[in-house]
Amino acid sequence: MINIEYYLIVSTIMMFAGVYGFFTRRNLLAILISVELILNSVDINFAVFNRFLFPGQLEGFFFAMFAIGVSAAETAVAIAIIINIYRNLRNIQVRNMNEMKG
């Protein structure tokens, strides 16, 4: 059986990669992918802590499934917004978003 530390190491690496990507990327799609990495690391934590703390129950897995559903809805809305921005500006770089103000 794999120890909890290994799962938490993978989750931590995913979290920091997502936070790094969120703060350093200038492309809206790259930022969206970084947010998805952060949410997936949280889902791993839900499943791992449920497995090791309450092995006979499924609350952590249900939280993870709910979070995945919310993440899918968030992604669909974000991509629709990005497509609308691209139609107006022909660019999805963050530095060009000042043109939308007004």
MARBA-3410 file (N, C-alpha, C, O; in Angstrom, 1 decimal):
102
0.8,-1.2,0.0,0.0,0.0,0.0,0.9,1.2,0.0,1.9,1.3,0.7 ~ 0.5,2.2,-0.7,1.3,3.5,-0.9,1.0,4.4,0.3,-0.2,4.5,0.7 ~ 2.0,5.0,0.9,1.8,5.9,2.0,1.1,7.2,1.6,1.1,7.5,0.5 ~ 0.5,7.8,2.6,-0.2,9.1,2.4,0.8,10.2,1.9,0.4,11.1,1.2 ~ 2.0,10.1,2.4,3.0,11.2,2.0,3.2,11.3,0.5,3.4,12.4,0.0
3.2,10.2,-0.2,3.5,10.2,-1.6,2.3,10.9,-2.3,2.6,11.7,-3.3 ~ 1.1,10.6,-1.9,0.0,11.3,-2.5,0.0,12.8,-2.2,-0.3,13.6,-3.1 ~ 0.4,13.1,-1.0,0.4,14.6,-0.7,1.6,15.3,-1.4,1.5,16.5,-1.7 ~ 2.7,14.6,-1.7,3.8,15.2,-2.4,3.3,15.5,-3.8,3.6,16.6,-4.4 ~ 2.6,14.5,-4.5,2.1,14.8,-5.8,1.1,15.9,-5.8,1.1,16.8,-6.7
0.2,15.9,-4.8,-0.8,17.0,-4.7,-0.1,18.4,-4.5,-0.5,19.4,-5.1 ~ 0.9,18.4,-3.7,1.6,19.6,-3.4,2.4,20.2,-4.7,2.4,21.3,-5.0 ~ 3.0,19.2,-5.4,3.7,19.6,-6.7,2.6,20.2,-7.7,2.9,21.2,-8.3 ~ 1.5,19.5,-7.8,0.4,20.1,-8.7,0.0,21.4,-8.2,-0.3,22.3,-9.0 ~ -0.2,21.6,-6.9,-0.7,22.9,-6.4,0.3,24.0,-6.7,-0.1,25.1,-7.2
1.6,23.8,-6.4,2.6,24.8,-6.7,2.8,25.1,-8.1,3.0,26.2,-8.5 ~ 2.7,24.0,-9.0,2.7,24.3,-10.4,1.6,25.1,-10.9,1.7,26.0,-11.8 ~ 0.4,24.9,-10.3,-0.8,25.7,-10.7,-0.7,27.1,-10.2,-1.0,28.0,-11.0 ~ -0.2,27.3,-9.0,0.0,28.7,-8.5,1.0,29.4,-9.3,0.9,30.6,-9.6 ~ 2.1,28.7,-9.6,3.2,29.4,-10.4,2.7,29.7,-11.8,2.9,30.8,-12.3
2.0,28.8,-12.4,1.4,29.1,-13.7,0.4,30.2,-13.7,0.3,31.0,-14.6 ~ -0.4,30.3,-12.7,-1.4,31.3,-12.6,-0.8,32.7,-12.5,-1.3,33.7,-13.1 ~ 0.3,32.8,-11.7,0.9,34.1,-11.5,1.9,34.5,-12.6,2.2,35.7,-12.8 ~ 2.4,33.6,-13.4,3.4,33.9,-14.4,2.9,33.9,-15.8,3.5,34.5,-16.7 ~ 1.8,33.3,-16.1,1.3,33.2,-17.5,0.6,34.4,-17.9,0.0,35.1,-17.0
0.6,34.8,-19.2,-0.1,35.9,-19.7,-1.2,35.5,-20.6,-2.0,36.4,-21.1 ~ -1.3,34.3,-20.9,-2.4,33.8,-21.8,-3.6,33.3,-21.0,-3.4,32.6,-20.0 ~ -4.8,33.6,-21.4,-5.9,33.3,-20.6,-6.1,31.7,-20.5,-6.6,31.2,-19.5 ~ -5.8,31.0,-21.6,-6.0,29.6,-21.6,-5.0,28.9,-20.6,-5.3,28.0,-19.9 ~ -3.7,29.4,-20.6,-2.7,28.9,-19.7,-3.1,29.2,-18.2,-2.9,28.3,-17.4
-3.7,30.3,-18.0,-4.2,30.6,-16.6,-5.3,29.7,-16.2,-5.4,29.2,-15.1 ~ -6.2,29.4,-17.2,-7.3,28.4,-16.9,-6.8,27.0,-16.6,-7.3,26.4,-15.7 ~ -5.8,26.6,-17.4,-5.1,25.3,-17.1,-4.5,25.3,-15.7,-4.5,24.3,-15.0 ~ -3.9,26.4,-15.3,-3.3,26.5,-14.0,-4.3,26.4,-12.9,-4.1,25.7,-11.9 ~ -5.5,27.0,-13.1,-6.6,26.9,-12.1,-7.1,25.5,-12.0,-7.4,25.0,-10.9
-7.1,24.8,-13.2,-7.5,23.4,-13.2,-6.5,22.5,-12.4,-6.9,21.6,-11.7 ~ -5.3,22.8,-12.5,-4.3,22.1,-11.8,-4.5,22.2,-10.3,-4.4,21.3,-9.5 ~ -4.8,23.4,-9.9,-5.0,23.7,-8.4,-6.3,22.9,-8.0,-6.2,22.3,-6.9 ~ -7.3,23.0,-8.7,-8.5,22.2,-8.4,-8.3,20.7,-8.3,-8.9,20.0,-7.5 ~ -7.5,20.2,-9.3,-7.3,18.8,-9.3,-6.4,18.4,-8.1,-6.6,17.2,-7.6
-5.5,19.2,-7.6,-4.7,18.9,-6.4,-5.6,18.8,-5.2,-5.4,18.0,-4.3 ~ -6.6,19.7,-5.2,-7.6,19.7,-4.0,-8.4,18.4,-4.1,-8.7,17.8,-3.1 ~ -8.8,17.9,-5.3,-9.6,16.7,-5.5,-8.7,15.5,-5.0,-9.3,14.6,-4.3 ~ -7.5,15.5,-5.3,-6.6,14.4,-4.8,-6.6,14.4,-3.3,-6.6,13.3,-2.6 ~ -6.5,15.6,-2.7,-6.5,15.6,-1.2,-7.8,15.1,-0.6,-7.8,14.4,0.4
-8.9,15.5,-1.2,-10.2,15.0,-0.7,-10.2,13.4,-0.7,-10.6,12.8,0.3 ~ -9.8,12.8,-1.8,-9.8,11.4,-2.0,-8.8,10.7,-1.0,-9.1,9.7,-0.4 ~ -7.6,11.3,-0.9,-6.6,10.7,-0.1,-7.0,10.7,1.4,-6.9,9.7,2.1 ~ -7.4,11.9,1.9,-7.8,12.0,3.3,-9.0,11.1,3.6,-9.1,10.6,4.7 ~ -9.9,11.0,2.7,-11.0,10.1,2.9,-10.5,8.7,3.0,-11.0,7.9,3.9
-9.7,8.3,2.1,-9.2,6.9,2.1,-8.4,6.5,3.3,-8.6,5.4,3.8 ~ -7.6,7.4,3.9,-6.7,7.1,5.0,-7.4,7.4,6.3,-7.1,6.7,7.3 ~ -8.3,8.4,6.4,-8.9,8.7,7.7,-10.2,7.9,7.9,-10.5,7.5,9.0 ~ -11.0,7.8,6.9,-12.3,7.1,7.0,-12.4,6.1,5.8,-13.1,6.3,4.8 ~ -11.7,4.9,5.9,-11.6,4.0,4.8,-13.0,3.4,4.4,-13.1,3.0,3.2
-13.9,3.3,5.2,-15.2,2.7,4.9,-16.3,3.6,4.4,-17.3,3.2,4.0 ~ -16.0,4.9,4.3,-17.0,5.9,4.0,-16.5,6.6,2.6,-15.4,6.5,2.2 ~ -17.5,7.3,2.0,-17.2,7.8,0.7,-17.4,9.3,0.6,-17.5,9.9,-0.5 ~ -17.4,10.0,1.7,-17.7,11.5,1.7,-16.6,12.2,0.9,-16.9,13.1,0.1 ~ -15.3,11.9,1.1,-14.3,12.5,0.4,-14.4,12.3,-1.1,-14.1,13.2,-1.9
-14.8,11.1,-1.5,-15.0,10.9,-3.0,-16.1,11.7,-3.5,-16.1,12.1,-4.7 ~ -17.2,11.8,-2.7,-18.3,12.6,-3.2,-18.0,14.1,-3.3,-18.4,14.7,-4.2 ~ -17.2,14.5,-2.3,-16.7,15.9,-2.4,-15.8,16.1,-3.7,-16.0,17.1,-4.4 ~ -15.0,15.1,-4.0,-14.1,15.2,-5.2,-15.0,15.2,-6.4,-14.7,16.0,-7.4 ~ -16.0,14.3,-6.5,-16.9,14.3,-7.7,-17.7,15.6,-7.8,-17.8,16.1,-8.9
-18.1,16.2,-6.7,-18.8,17.5,-6.8,-17.8,18.6,-7.3,-18.2,19.4,-8.1 ~ -16.6,18.5,-6.8,-15.6,19.5,-7.2,-15.3,19.4,-8.6,-15.0,20.4,-9.3 ~ -15.2,18.1,-9.2,-14.9,17.9,-10.6,-16.1,18.5,-11.4,-15.9,19.1,-12.5 ~ -17.3,18.3,-11.0,-18.5,18.8,-11.7,-18.5,20.4,-11.7,-18.7,21.0,-12.7 ~ -18.2,21.0,-10.6,-18.0,22.4,-10.5,-16.9,22.9,-11.4,-17.0,23.9,-12.1
-15.8,22.2,-11.4,-14.7,22.5,-12.3,-15.0,22.4,-13.7,-14.6,23.3,-14.5 ~ -15.8,21.4,-14.1,-16.2,21.3,-15.5,-17.1,22.5,-15.9,-17.0,23.0,-17.0 ~ -18.0,22.9,-15.0,-18.9,24.0,-15.3,-18.1,25.3,-15.4,-18.4,26.1,-16.3 ~ -17.2,25.5,-14.5,-16.3,26.7,-14.5,-15.5,26.7,-15.8,-15.3,27.8,-16.3 ~ -15.0,25.6,-16.2,-14.2,25.6,-17.4,-15.0,25.9,-18.6,-14.6,26.7,-19.5
-16.3,25.4,-18.7,-17.1,25.7,-19.8,-17.5,27.2,-19.9,-17.4,27.8,-21.0 ~ -17.8,27.8,-18.7,-18.1,29.3,-18.7,-16.8,30.1,-19.1,-16.9,31.1,-19.8 ~ -15.7,29.7,-18.5,-14.4,30.4,-18.8,-14.0,30.3,-20.3,-13.6,31.3,-20.8 ~ -14.2,29.2,-20.9,-13.9,29.1,-22.3,-14.8,29.9,-23.1,-14.4,30.5,-24.1 ~ -16.1,30.0,-22.7,-17.1,30.8,-23.5,-16.7,32.3,-23.4,-16.8,33.0,-24.3
-16.2,32.7,-22.2,-15.8,34.1,-22.0,-14.5,34.3,-22.8,-14.4,35.4,-23.5 ~ -13.6,33.4,-22.8,-12.4,33.6,-23.6,-12.7,33.6,-25.1,-12.1,34.4,-25.8 ~ -13.6,32.8,-25.6,-14.0,32.9,-27.0,-14.6,34.3,-27.3,-14.3,34.8,-28.4 ~ -15.4,34.8,-26.4,-16.0,36.1,-26.7,-15.0,37.2,-26.7,-15.1,38.1,-27.5 ~ -14.0,37.1,-25.8,-12.9,38.1,-25.8,-12.1,38.0,-27.1,-11.7,39.0,-27.6
-11.9,36.8,-27.5,-11.1,36.6,-28.8,-11.9,37.2,-30.0,-11.2,37.8,-30.9 ~ -13.2,37.0,-30.0,-14.0,37.6,-31.1,-13.9,39.1,-31.1,-13.9,39.7,-32.2 ~ -13.8,39.7,-30.0,-13.8,41.2,-29.9,-12.4,41.7,-30.1,-12.2,42.7,-30.8 ~ -11.3,41.1,-29.5,-10.0,41.6,-29.6,-9.0,40.9,-30.5,-8.0,41.5,-30.8 ~ -9.4,39.7,-30.9,-8.5,38.9,-31.7,-7.2,38.5,-31.0,-6.2,38.3,-31.6
-7.3,38.5,-29.7,-6.1,38.2,-28.8,-6.6,37.7,-27.5,-7.6,38.3,-27.0 ~ -5.9,36.8,-26.8,-6.3,36.4,-25.5,-5.2,36.6,-24.5,-5.1,35.9,-23.5 ~ -4.4,37.6,-24.7,-3.3,37.9,-23.8,-3.9,38.8,-22.7,-4.8,39.7,-23.0 ~ -3.5,38.6,-21.5,-4.0,39.4,-20.3,-3.7,40.8,-20.4,-4.5,41.7,-20.0 ~ -2.5,41.2,-21.0,-2.2,42.6,-21.0,-3.1,43.4,-21.9,-3.1,44.6,-21.9
-3.8,42.8,-22.8,-4.7,43.5,-23.8,-6.1,43.6,-23.2,-7.0,44.1,-23.9 ~ -6.4,43.2,-22.0,-7.7,43.2,-21.5,-8.1,44.7,-21.1,-9.3,44.9,-20.9 ~ -7.2,45.6,-21.1,-7.5,47.0,-20.8,-8.4,47.6,-21.9,-9.1,48.6,-21.6 ~ -8.3,47.1,-23.1,-9.1,47.5,-24.2,-10.6,47.3,-24.0,-11.4,47.9,-24.6 ~ -10.9,46.3,-23.1,-12.3,46.0,-22.9,-13.0,46.9,-21.9,-14.2,46.9,-21.8
-12.2,47.8,-21.2,-12.8,48.7,-20.2,-13.8,49.7,-20.8,-14.7,50.1,-20.1 ~ -13.6,50.1,-22.0,-14.4,51.0,-22.3,-14.9,51.9,-23.2,-15.9,52.6,-23.0
END
